[in-house]
């Protein structure tokens, strides 16, 4: 967000909630300003000039709003537990059920997702679980007000978890999953390793905090599913064209990410989704990091071995790397889109990560072979920029079209 991050965040908050945001000039020397939202005044912000005072005023307003939200959520959490407990006891009495510890608590499935409909964003109805992992869970929900479906990612709260929504809120590209909103709750999913849930936490214990990230709903099939489906098909006549289209969209999204001075760091088929419009959507920005302002010859030190090992560039084993790690991962993915290494003999003869591609692949996909091999260069300086890959793929598309025209010409003779 840069130097205007607080005013930008406050502006987005006001726009998202249809609120009127204004700034008042309180004092000229020193410069003091105040944020006013729908007539409500927030703590003053002081600065050396009007811009800095405005930033500090926005920061103070955001802090006040956050404290207010957390207080509301905490009160709702306590009331939720109390009313839920009482209502279930009443239901048991009305139905002449035997009241027991088991009968007054929800089932495992209900406990796991009841929080979606009783949190501070209760306009959502839970529909189904879309996925889960070490990161948390992703669920499909329906916005009752606008009757639209969304995906909500629920993860345990920490400062680093905010990195994903903060980055996504500044990105707008047809091949990047769209972000809508985020909030925190003192309830979440039920852990597989514990008995905790949003409905069974102790009344005296401190509730655990979770981050909810609302995003566009994508197809449940990932690029990994697409690849595996192709592996099972006997006829792959359209695979080359479809793989090229997918590759072009992936690289387009990465070029945009790199233009924002960001590195994704965790590109893999499982993190590439398909939107409801069938377009490729790059997802999971949990490991995204800022790019160095300098060139790749002096990359900044980062956390080593961040990402999925099988798709990590060689330099990611250390701490010095830049945006070219994403190009390496894309090269591996593009190869997977086109080629299946089926036999043990073939596996023993190739090492894709070291640019050792199958000879048959090189002779079948000449243009793709040249492009992919350059993307898999061991030295990141030898890898092309995303913009160069886009150009190479456009040339590949022209060649495929020319070959198709020639093939049709031969067929009509």
Phi, psi and omega in degrees: 000338178077206186289343181259026189296323184286317177294325178294315180297318181292322178297317179295320179299313181295318181294318182296327183257011177056050180247153179269120181250129177224164175234133179256139172274109183275316184209144182270324179223113351294164183286120179230130179231163183220135176275137179231120180242116182051040178087347180274124182269140180246167183307145182293154174238131182248144180202170181291334177216178184298321182295314180292322178296321179294319177299315181293325177294318178296319179298316179295323178294317179298320179297317179295318179297320180294317179296321179295317180296316181296324178294316179298316181297319182295319178296316179296325179298314180294315180295323179300312182295317182295309183294323180295319181295314182294315184298324182287327176295317179298317179299322180294321180292314181299327181268007180058032177279155174285124182282120177218169179301326182288323187283339183264001177246154183288161174291166181304316182293320179291318179300323187293326189236000180304329183301335181296326185261358180240009178275184184290348176250056190285011174286355182262140170251132177290136179250302180195163175276135180260333181180162177207159180187197181296332182289330186143223181223156172237128182236153175266131180228163176241127175283113186293333183285311183260356179056047176238154181259144180221168171252137177236124178265127183242117182226155178298135185289134163201168184300322181293332181297334180290342183303318183297305180294328179296321178288312183299328181294340179260359183253135177216102184208142183298342181250021175233134182304135186276135179262143178243311185195168172210157178200170178247150178220152174265040175202157182197206180280162176278128180289144178289338186259353180226177179261009184289150173199173183289344185249357184235015177288153181295144177291330182269340181281161179278128181292149177275147185260138180233152177255128178253127179241115180271123182227170177294148179277126179250172174298147180289341178278130176263178177295331176298318177296320180299315180297315181295325177295319179296324180298332183270350182276141179282323181252123180243041187297329182257005186296318183299313181295316181292322178296320179297316179299316178297315180299317180299319180290320177299311182294325176299318178294319180291322177301319179294316179300314179294329178293339177268013180061041180235155174236130181289309175077351182221047177283128177197160183306325181291340180261005176255119185249175175237129179285174177297339177269009179073000179286151177293138178230117176283127182235187179053083178261028182293337181250010182300145179218161181283141177278152175291144178289338180277182178279178186291353182285342179222061182294150181284160180283135182229177175291128183283153177054044173265119181136188177266118188313316185291347179241009180277143174289155181307320184288347179288350174288342177253198184252351182254104177202163182229204187295340183294348175296328178291326179294320178299313180298320179296324177298317178296317181295317181298321177298316180298326179297328187262334194220137175248123175271103190266318187266152177297326180296317180295320179298325181288341184263350184234155172215091188303320183295343178251024178067016179267086182268153180303141181297322179296324177297315181299324181277336180276318183240076187298309182295315180296323179301314181296316181294311182296319181298321178292325179292336182262018178302137180296322179274119182301332179293337180274350178280145180286157171288162180301323180297323178291321178297320178301316178298317179298320180291327176295320177294323178297319179298319178298320180294318179298318179297319180296319179295322180293320178296318179295321180295317179295325178296319178293326182291333182272350180284000000 
